[in-house]
C-alpha cells in the first residue's frame, strides 16, 4: 500500500510541534516555511547548539526531504567571549572527548566561527569533534574541514559497508546501492524517511577507510 505524501502545511505543523518538544531551543525563536517538502528555518538564537537543535528537530519529521537552516546565531556583546577564550575552550573540549584524536586536530577561531582541520581515522571522529565544540559559549559557527585518513582497500571497504548496512539499516538497505571507488563511496537508491537516510549514510560514513560520501539517496 502506498503511503500518501504529506502536504507542506502538514509538514510545517509537525515541524512546529517537534520544535515545541525540543527542549534545547524555544519554538518562538525559530520560524518555519515549507515548499515541496523542503523546510526553511529562520530566526535568531544565541548559540550554535540551538541552531543545530532546530535543524535536528526538523529532520526528525517524516516527509521532510531537506532542511535549509537560515537561523542566525547572535550573541549579546556583554556575554560574548573573545576568540582567544573560545579557542581555549575548544581545545579543552577536544582533549576531553575521548573518541577524538585531539592531537591531530588543529583549530582556528575567527569572530566566533571555529574551523577544524587535520586528519582522523573515521568519519565518526570528525562528527564527534564537531559535536564536542558546538555547545561552547561564544561559538556561532563551525567549519568542519577534518579529513579521514586514506587507508582504503576497495573490496574490503565494500564488504564492510554491506555488513554495516545490514546491521544498522537492513530494511532501508534493500533499496540502496553503494559504489566504492578508492576511498570514496556513492550511495544511490531510495528510502522512506530522513531517519532511514541518516541511518544508511551514517553506516557508510562509519566504515573505516571511507574518506568521502556522495549522498544521492531520494526519499519516497
C-alpha positions as CSV (number, residue, x, y, z in Angstrom):
1,X,0.0,0.0,0.0
2,X,1.3,3.4,-1.0
3,X,1.5,5.9,1.9
4,X,0.2,9.3,0.8
5,X,2.6,12.2,0.9
6,X,2.1,14.9,3.4
7,X,1.2,18.4,2.3
8,X,3.5,21.3,3.0
9,X,1.1,22.6,5.6
10,X,1.0,19.3,7.4
11,X,4.8,19.1,7.4
12,X,5.0,22.7,8.7
13,X,2.6,22.0,11.6
14,X,4.6,18.8,12.5
15,X,7.9,20.6,12.4
16,X,6.5,23.3,14.7
17,X,5.2,20.6,17.0
18,X,8.6,18.9,17.1
19,X,10.2,22.3,17.9
20,X,7.9,22.6,20.9
21,X,9.1,19.2,22.2
22,X,12.8,20.2,21.5
23,X,14.0,21.5,24.9
24,X,17.3,22.9,23.6
25,X,15.6,25.6,21.6
26,X,12.5,27.8,22.1
27,X,9.9,27.4,19.4
28,X,9.3,31.1,19.4
29,X,12.9,31.6,18.3
30,X,12.5,29.7,15.0
31,X,10.3,30.3,12.0
32,X,9.3,27.5,9.7
33,X,8.4,27.6,6.0
34,X,7.9,24.5,3.7
35,X,7.9,24.2,0.0
36,X,7.7,20.8,-1.8
37,X,8.9,19.0,1.3
38,X,11.9,21.3,1.8
39,X,11.9,23.1,5.2
40,X,13.5,26.5,5.6
41,X,14.2,27.6,9.2
42,X,14.7,31.2,10.1
43,X,15.0,33.4,13.2
44,X,17.7,34.3,15.7
45,X,19.3,32.3,18.5
46,X,22.1,32.9,20.9
47,X,24.2,29.7,20.4
48,X,25.2,27.3,17.6
49,X,23.9,24.5,19.6
50,X,20.3,25.9,19.3
51,X,20.7,26.3,15.6
52,X,21.8,22.7,15.3
53,X,19.0,21.5,17.6
54,X,16.4,23.3,15.4
55,X,17.8,21.5,12.3
56,X,17.8,18.1,14.0
57,X,14.1,18.6,15.1
58,X,13.1,19.4,11.5
59,X,14.9,16.4,10.2
60,X,13.1,14.1,12.6
61,X,9.7,14.8,10.9
62,X,8.7,12.2,8.3
63,X,8.1,13.8,4.9
64,X,10.9,16.3,5.2
65,X,13.3,16.0,2.2
66,X,15.9,18.7,3.0
67,X,16.4,21.4,5.6
68,X,17.7,24.9,4.8
69,X,18.9,26.3,8.1
70,X,18.9,30.1,7.8
71,X,18.7,30.6,11.6
72,X,21.2,33.3,12.6
73,X,23.4,33.0,15.7
74,X,23.8,36.3,17.5
75,X,25.4,36.5,20.9
76,X,25.0,39.7,23.0
77,X,28.3,41.6,23.2
78,X,28.1,41.6,27.0
79,X,28.2,37.7,27.0
80,X,30.5,37.2,24.1
81,X,33.9,35.8,24.9
82,X,37.0,36.7,22.9
83,X,38.2,34.4,20.1
84,X,41.2,33.5,22.3
85,X,38.8,32.4,25.1
86,X,36.7,30.4,22.6
87,X,39.9,28.8,21.2
88,X,41.0,27.8,24.7
89,X,37.5,26.3,25.4
90,X,37.6,24.4,22.1
91,X,41.0,22.8,22.8
92,X,39.8,21.7,26.3
93,X,36.6,20.2,24.8
94,X,38.6,18.3,22.2
95,X,41.0,17.0,24.9
96,X,38.1,15.8,27.0
97,X,36.4,14.0,24.1
98,X,38.0,10.5,24.4
99,X,36.7,9.4,20.9
100,X,38.7,12.2,19.1
101,X,42.4,12.1,18.4
102,X,42.7,15.7,19.6
103,X,46.5,15.9,18.9
104,X,45.7,15.5,15.2
105,X,43.1,18.3,15.2
106,X,44.1,21.9,14.5
107,X,41.6,24.7,15.2
108,X,41.2,28.3,14.3
109,X,38.6,30.7,15.7
110,X,37.6,33.9,13.9
111,X,34.7,36.1,15.0
112,X,33.3,33.1,16.8
113,X,33.5,30.7,13.9
114,X,35.5,27.6,14.7
115,X,37.4,25.8,11.9
116,X,38.5,22.2,12.5
117,X,41.4,20.9,10.3
118,X,43.6,17.8,10.3
119,X,43.2,14.1,9.8
120,X,41.3,11.5,11.7
121,X,40.8,7.7,11.3
122,X,37.0,7.6,11.0
123,X,34.3,9.9,9.7
124,X,32.6,9.5,13.1
125,X,35.6,11.1,14.8
126,X,35.1,14.2,12.6
127,X,31.5,14.3,13.7
128,X,32.4,13.8,17.4
129,X,34.9,16.6,17.2
130,X,32.2,19.0,15.9
131,X,29.7,17.8,18.4
132,X,32.2,18.4,21.2
133,X,32.6,22.1,20.4
134,X,29.2,23.2,19.2
135,X,27.7,23.7,22.7
136,X,30.5,26.0,23.8
137,X,29.7,29.6,24.7
138,X,30.8,32.0,22.0
139,X,30.7,29.6,19.1
140,X,28.5,31.0,16.4
141,X,29.5,28.7,13.5
142,X,31.6,25.6,12.7
143,X,33.6,24.8,9.6
144,X,34.5,21.1,9.8
145,X,37.3,20.5,7.3
146,X,38.6,17.4,9.0
147,X,39.7,14.7,6.6
148,X,39.6,10.9,7.0
149,X,43.0,9.3,6.6
150,X,43.0,7.4,3.3
151,X,43.7,3.8,4.1
152,X,41.0,2.2,2.0
153,X,41.2,-1.0,0.0
154,X,38.2,-1.0,-2.3
155,X,37.0,-4.6,-1.9
156,X,37.5,-4.6,1.9
157,X,35.6,-1.4,2.2
158,X,32.7,-2.7,0.0
159,X,32.3,-5.7,2.3
160,X,32.5,-3.6,5.4
161,X,29.8,-1.3,4.1
162,X,27.4,-4.1,3.2
163,X,27.8,-5.6,6.7
164,X,27.2,-2.2,8.3
165,X,24.1,-1.6,6.2
166,X,22.7,-5.0,7.1
167,X,23.3,-4.4,10.8
168,X,22.1,-0.8,11.1
169,X,19.6,-0.2,8.3
170,X,18.5,-3.6,7.0
171,X,15.1,-2.5,5.7
172,X,16.3,0.6,4.0
173,X,19.3,-1.2,2.5
174,X,17.0,-3.3,0.3
175,X,16.6,-0.2,-1.9
176,X,20.1,1.2,-1.6
177,X,23.2,0.7,-3.8
178,X,26.7,1.7,-2.7
179,X,29.5,2.0,-5.1
180,X,33.1,2.4,-3.9
181,X,35.9,4.0,-5.8
182,X,39.2,4.2,-3.9
183,X,38.2,5.7,-0.5
184,X,35.0,7.4,-1.8
185,X,31.5,6.0,-1.7
186,X,28.4,6.9,-3.7
187,X,25.0,6.0,-2.3
188,X,22.1,5.8,-4.6
189,X,18.5,4.5,-4.4
190,X,15.6,5.5,-2.2
191,X,14.4,5.3,1.4
192,X,11.1,6.1,3.2
193,X,12.2,8.8,5.6
194,X,15.0,11.2,6.6
195,X,15.7,8.8,9.6
196,X,16.4,5.9,7.2
197,X,18.5,8.2,5.0
198,X,20.6,9.2,8.1
199,X,21.0,5.5,9.1
200,X,22.2,4.5,5.7
201,X,24.6,7.4,5.1
202,X,25.8,7.0,8.7
203,X,26.6,3.3,8.2
204,X,28.7,4.2,5.1
205,X,30.4,7.1,6.8
206,X,31.3,4.9,9.8
207,X,33.2,2.4,7.7
208,X,36.9,2.5,8.2
209,X,38.7,3.7,5.1
210,X,35.9,5.8,3.7
211,X,37.0,9.5,3.3
212,X,34.1,10.9,1.4
213,X,30.4,10.0,0.8
214,X,28.3,11.3,-2.1
215,X,24.7,11.1,-0.9
216,X,22.3,10.7,-3.9
217,X,19.5,9.0,-2.0
218,X,15.9,10.0,-2.7
219,X,13.1,10.0,-0.1
220,X,9.9,8.4,-1.4
